[in-house]
Amino acid sequence: MLYALPDTLEQRIQGRYPTEESRLKFQTKHSKTVEKFVEENVNFAEIMQKEAMDYGSEIIDTNQKTPDEVVEEIIKIV
């Protein structure tokens, strides 16, 4: 599981929709605001982290890491 703090997760998702146009396009396509999508993802991430911990799954903390650093950790697990 790839883990990020709620603030980090929010920043990453919000960063995908930096303009009003991209936010409106998202809302039209998904019938929800980017803010609602962020809220749902943050809540779901907490549930998934607990599930991963309960099953003893690997959890990679992606906070403060570049994509390349995360990939290196994934490769070590696989």
VEXDREN-2710 file (C-alpha; in Angstrom, 1 decimal):
% VEXDREN-2710
k/r/px/py/pz
1/MET/0.0/0.0/0.0
2/LEU/1.2/3.5/-0.8
3/TYR/0.5/5.8/2.2
4/ALA/0.5/9.6/2.4
5/LEU/-0.6/11.8/5.2
6/PRO/-4.1/13.4/4.6
7/ASP/-2.5/16.8/3.8
8/THR/-0.1/15.3/1.3
9/LEU/-2.9/13.3/-0.3
10/GLU/-5.0/16.4/-0.6
11/GLN/-2.2/18.5/-2.1
12/ARG/-1.5/15.8/-4.7
13/ILE/-5.1/15.5/-5.8
14/GLN/-5.7/19.2/-5.8
15/GLY/-2.5/19.6/-7.8
16/ARG/-4.0/17.5/-10.6
17/TYR/-6.8/20.1/-11.1
18/PRO/-5.0/23.5/-10.8
19/THR/-7.4/25.6/-13.0
20/GLU/-11.0/26.4/-12.7
21/GLU/-11.5/24.8/-16.1
22/SER/-10.0/21.5/-15.0
23/ARG/-12.1/21.5/-11.8
24/LEU/-15.3/22.1/-13.7
25/LYS/-14.4/19.4/-16.2
26/PHE/-13.8/17.0/-13.3
27/GLN/-17.1/17.9/-11.7
28/THR/-19.0/17.4/-14.9
29/LYS/-17.4/14.0/-15.5
30/HIS/-17.7/12.7/-12.0
31/SER/-20.8/14.5/-10.7
32/LYS/-18.8/15.7/-7.6
33/THR/-16.4/18.5/-6.7
34/VAL/-12.7/18.0/-6.4
35/GLU/-13.1/18.8/-2.7
36/LYS/-15.6/16.0/-2.2
37/PHE/-13.3/13.6/-4.1
38/VAL/-10.4/14.6/-1.8
39/GLU/-12.6/14.1/1.2
40/GLU/-13.6/10.6/0.0
41/ASN/-10.0/9.6/-0.8
42/VAL/-8.7/10.8/2.5
43/ASN/-11.4/8.8/4.4
44/PHE/-10.8/5.7/2.2
45/ALA/-7.0/5.9/2.7
46/GLU/-7.4/5.7/6.4
47/ILE/-9.6/2.6/6.0
48/MET/-7.2/1.0/3.6
49/GLN/-4.2/1.7/5.9
50/LYS/-6.0/-0.1/8.8
51/GLU/-6.8/-3.0/6.5
52/ALA/-3.2/-3.2/5.3
53/MET/-1.9/-3.2/8.9
54/ASP/-4.4/-5.8/9.9
55/TYR/-3.2/-8.1/7.1
56/GLY/0.5/-7.4/7.7
57/SER/0.8/-5.9/4.2
58/GLU/3.7/-3.7/3.2
59/ILE/3.0/0.0/3.7
60/ILE/5.2/2.4/1.8
61/ASP/5.2/5.9/3.3
62/THR/5.3/8.2/0.3
63/ASN/5.5/11.5/2.2
64/GLN/8.6/13.5/1.4
65/LYS/9.7/11.0/-1.3
66/THR/10.1/11.5/-5.0
67/PRO/8.3/9.2/-7.4
68/ASP/11.6/7.5/-8.2
69/GLU/12.3/6.8/-4.5
70/VAL/8.8/5.3/-4.1
71/VAL/9.4/3.1/-7.2
72/GLU/12.7/1.9/-5.7
73/GLU/10.9/0.8/-2.5
74/ILE/8.2/-1.0/-4.6
75/ILE/10.9/-2.8/-6.5
76/LYS/12.5/-4.0/-3.3
77/ILE/9.1/-5.5/-2.2
78/VAL/8.3/-7.1/-5.5
END
